[in-house]
Amino acid sequence: MPLPTEPIGSIPRPRELQEGMQAAAEGRLDEASLEVLFDDAVRDTLRRFEATGSTVVTDGEQRKPSFATYPVAGLALAPGGVTIPFEDGHTRQLPVLTEAPFRYATKAGTYVDRAKPHTKATLKQAVISASAISLMYPADGIPGYPREAFIDDLVAEAASEIRGCLERGANVQIDFTEARLSLKLDPSGGLLNAFVDLNNRVLAELTEDERRRVGVHTCPGGDQDSTHSADIPYEALLPGLFRMNVGSFYVQLASEADRPRVLEVLGAQAIGDRRIFVGVTDPLDPRVETAEEVRDRVLEAARYIDPSHLGTTDDCGFSPFGDDTSTSRDTAFAKIKARVDGTAMASSQLGV
């Protein structure tokens, strides 16, 4: 079989959907009309994914307000949560929970339900990590609801979400972009290890067969063509990341300045049943890679990672936040097409 190749998740929303989401937020568009726009965007996304030749597709996260906050959208929230600074100077701020007990307002299985009728390809569903949601518990606590109780509820909710996606036939990818950021906040690695331990608590709720269908994605953030932690070396991150009890690892690599250095570390982690999907397209670069460039990046990776453990992906989602318009849909799908074609070219050359 050729090397597997998969997307990360998000695709830029159509202009009509962007405008509709804004109108709905301002009370100028009713929920039923917004749902029509969501349905149209999902169908178009799946159609365009299949046109690239991709055998694994996503719904493009068209219904999510952002990759991180969709489970809490609609809950009683307060401002003032963790602020994430990006290299270009803009920031994103997480909300803070105000009520107990904690329950997801939306679980990603509902997205699978809406997408599944419109594709025959394998669906992959991205879910936010429990560690990211844990950052939304307020620093001064919630009366009568200690952090320990919140974490217990969070683990149960996150495991239920993953299991629900798997039961619907989708594979699951945990978005863990805060992993690299945690090393900027705490260079000792203590916060990263705490995040990994929490996510492994969730994974422990699954069966071994279920965990084989789950992967984890890491990148230095990607929003409005900017990152939040690209200056953190992978050598500090990867040993902790590979403690995650999952079958697949999706690693941003195309935009790394010194890919061979990172590939050498990744090669040492390519053991057992692990599959390491290396990024071969850069969503933050407006230039569309050629299939030949992708082929060469795959062949480079194959010098360090045995092809039996190797796959390809995009560095990051193309629009993780719903209001990010820095990349067009046409550009995103052109890059995906280059990834699919370039991976096939490399597979042929490698004889797999």
SVG drawing of the C-alpha trace seen along z (x, -y; Angstrom):
<svg xmlns="http://www.w3.org/2000/svg" viewBox="-35 -43 55 47">
<polyline fill="none" stroke="black" stroke-width="0.4" points="0.0,0.0 1.2,-3.6 2.2,-5.8 -0.9,-7.1 -1.7,-10.8 -4.2,-12.7 -5.4,-16.2 -5.3,-17.9 -8.8,-19.3 -9.9,-22.9 -10.5,-24.4 -11.3,-28.1 -15.0,-28.8 -16.8,-30.0 -17.4,-33.8 -21.2,-33.2 -20.7,-31.2 -18.3,-33.7 -20.9,-36.4 -23.7,-34.2 -21.8,-33.4 -21.3,-37.1 -24.9,-37.9 -26.1,-35.2 -23.8,-36.5 -25.4,-39.9 -28.9,-38.5 -29.5,-39.2 -29.8,-35.6 -31.9,-32.8 -30.5,-29.4 -32.3,-27.5 -30.8,-29.8 -27.3,-29.4 -27.7,-25.6 -28.4,-25.7 -25.1,-27.6 -23.3,-25.0 -24.7,-22.1 -23.8,-23.7 -20.2,-24.4 -19.7,-20.8 -21.0,-19.3 -18.8,-21.5 -15.8,-20.8 -16.2,-17.0 -16.7,-17.2 -13.5,-19.2 -11.6,-16.9 -12.6,-13.9 -11.7,-15.7 -8.1,-15.9 -7.9,-12.1 -7.7,-12.1 -9.0,-8.9 -9.2,-10.4 -11.3,-13.6 -12.7,-15.9 -15.7,-18.2 -13.3,-21.1 -14.5,-22.1 -17.0,-24.3 -19.4,-24.2 -16.9,-25.0 -16.5,-28.6 -12.9,-27.5 -10.9,-24.3 -10.5,-24.9 -13.8,-26.3 -16.5,-24.4 -17.3,-22.1 -18.0,-25.1 -19.8,-27.3 -23.2,-28.1 -22.1,-27.5 -22.0,-30.2 -18.6,-31.6 -16.6,-34.6 -13.8,-36.5 -10.3,-36.8 -8.9,-33.3 -5.5,-32.3 -4.2,-34.7 -2.2,-33.2 0.2,-35.7 1.2,-35.1 4.4,-36.1 2.8,-38.9 1.4,-40.6 -2.2,-39.5 -3.7,-37.4 -6.4,-34.8 -8.0,-34.5 -9.7,-31.4 -12.9,-31.8 -13.4,-30.9 -16.0,-28.5 -18.4,-29.8 -20.8,-26.9 -20.7,-23.3 -20.8,-20.5 -18.8,-20.7 -20.4,-19.1 -19.6,-19.6 -22.3,-21.7 -21.3,-20.1 -19.5,-16.8 -17.7,-16.3 -19.8,-13.2 -22.6,-15.5 -20.3,-16.8 -19.7,-13.3 -23.4,-12.7 -23.8,-15.7 -20.9,-14.9 -21.1,-11.1 -24.0,-11.0 -22.1,-13.1 -18.9,-11.1 -17.8,-7.5 -14.2,-8.4 -12.8,-7.7 -13.8,-10.5 -11.4,-11.9 -12.7,-14.0 -10.5,-16.5 -11.2,-17.0 -9.7,-19.4 -7.5,-18.0 -8.7,-17.7 -5.5,-19.6 -6.7,-22.6 -10.1,-22.6 -8.4,-22.3 -7.0,-25.8 -10.6,-27.2 -11.1,-26.3 -10.8,-29.7 -7.7,-30.4 -9.8,-31.2 -12.0,-28.1 -15.8,-27.6 -17.6,-27.5 -18.4,-24.0 -16.7,-22.5 -13.0,-21.9 -10.5,-21.5 -10.2,-17.8 -14.0,-17.3 -13.8,-19.4 -10.9,-17.2 -12.9,-14.0 -15.8,-15.4 -13.6,-16.6 -11.9,-13.2 -15.3,-11.5 -16.6,-14.1 -13.5,-14.0 -13.5,-10.1 -17.2,-10.1 -16.6,-12.5 -13.8,-10.4 -15.7,-7.1 -18.7,-8.7 -16.8,-9.6 -15.2,-6.2 -18.5,-4.4 -19.8,-6.5 -17.0,-5.1 -14.7,-8.1 -11.0,-8.1 -10.0,-10.7 -7.2,-13.3 -6.6,-15.1 -5.5,-18.7 -2.6,-19.4 -1.2,-22.7 -0.8,-23.8 1.9,-21.2 4.7,-23.2 3.3,-26.4 3.5,-24.9 7.3,-24.8 7.3,-28.6 5.1,-29.0 7.1,-26.4 10.6,-25.6 11.1,-22.9 8.6,-20.7 6.4,-20.2 3.3,-21.7 3.9,-19.6 4.1,-16.4 1.0,-17.3 -0.9,-17.9 0.3,-14.5 -0.7,-12.8 -4.2,-14.3 -4.7,-13.3 -3.5,-9.8 -6.1,-9.6 -8.7,-10.2 -7.1,-7.6 -7.0,-5.1 -10.8,-5.1 -10.6,-3.6 -9.9,-0.1 -6.6,0.8 -8.3,1.2 -9.9,-2.3 -6.6,-3.9 -5.1,-2.6 -7.7,-4.8 -6.7,-7.9 -3.8,-10.2 -2.4,-13.4 -1.4,-16.6 1.2,-19.0 2.3,-22.3 3.5,-25.8 0.0,-27.2 -1.4,-28.6 -3.6,-31.7 -3.7,-34.5 -0.4,-33.2 1.4,-33.4 2.6,-31.0 2.8,-31.1 5.7,-28.8 7.8,-28.1 10.9,-29.2 10.5,-26.2 12.9,-23.4 11.3,-20.0 13.9,-18.2 12.3,-19.7 8.8,-18.6 9.0,-15.3 10.0,-12.9 7.0,-14.1 4.6,-14.1 5.5,-10.5 4.3,-9.4 0.8,-9.9 -0.9,-6.5 -2.1,-6.8 -1.4,-5.1 -0.6,-8.1 1.4,-11.3 0.8,-14.3 3.9,-16.5 4.3,-20.0 7.6,-19.8 7.3,-21.6 7.9,-25.0 10.8,-23.9 14.1,-25.5 16.2,-22.4 14.1,-19.4 16.9,-16.8 17.5,-17.6 13.9,-17.0 13.6,-13.9 16.5,-12.4 14.6,-12.7 11.4,-11.4 13.2,-8.4 14.2,-7.3 10.5,-7.4 9.3,-5.4 8.9,-2.1 6.2,0.5 2.9,-0.2 3.4,-4.0 2.7,-5.9 4.3,-9.3 2.7,-11.7 5.1,-14.5 3.9,-17.8 4.8,-18.3 2.8,-21.5 2.8,-24.8 -0.7,-26.4 1.0,-29.6 2.9,-30.0 0.6,-31.5 2.7,-29.8 1.3,-26.4 3.9,-23.7 4.4,-21.6 3.9,-17.8 7.6,-17.4 8.5,-19.5 6.2,-17.3 7.8,-14.2 11.2,-15.4 10.2,-16.1 8.7,-12.7 11.9,-11.1 13.9,-13.2 11.7,-11.9 12.1,-8.3 15.8,-8.5 15.1,-8.8 11.7,-7.1 11.1,-3.6 8.2,-3.8 6.3,-1.3 6.0,-4.0 5.7,-7.0 2.8,-9.1 2.2,-12.6 0.0,-15.5 -0.3,-19.3 1.6,-21.2 -1.6,-22.5 -5.3,-23.2 -5.9,-26.0 -8.4,-27.9 -8.4,-26.7 -10.4,-29.8 -13.7,-30.5 -12.9,-34.1 -9.5,-33.4 -9.6,-34.4 -5.8,-34.6 -6.0,-31.6 -8.5,-31.0 -10.3,-27.7 -8.7,-27.4 -5.2,-27.7 -6.0,-25.1 -7.3,-22.5 -4.4,-23.2 -2.0,-22.4 -3.9,-19.3 -3.9,-18.2 -0.1,-18.7 0.3,-16.7 -1.8,-13.8 0.0,-13.7 3.5,-14.2 3.0,-11.4 1.9,-9.1 5.0,-10.0 7.2,-9.3 5.4,-6.0 6.1,-4.9 9.7,-5.8 10.1,-4.1 8.4,-1.0 5.6,-1.0"/>
</svg>
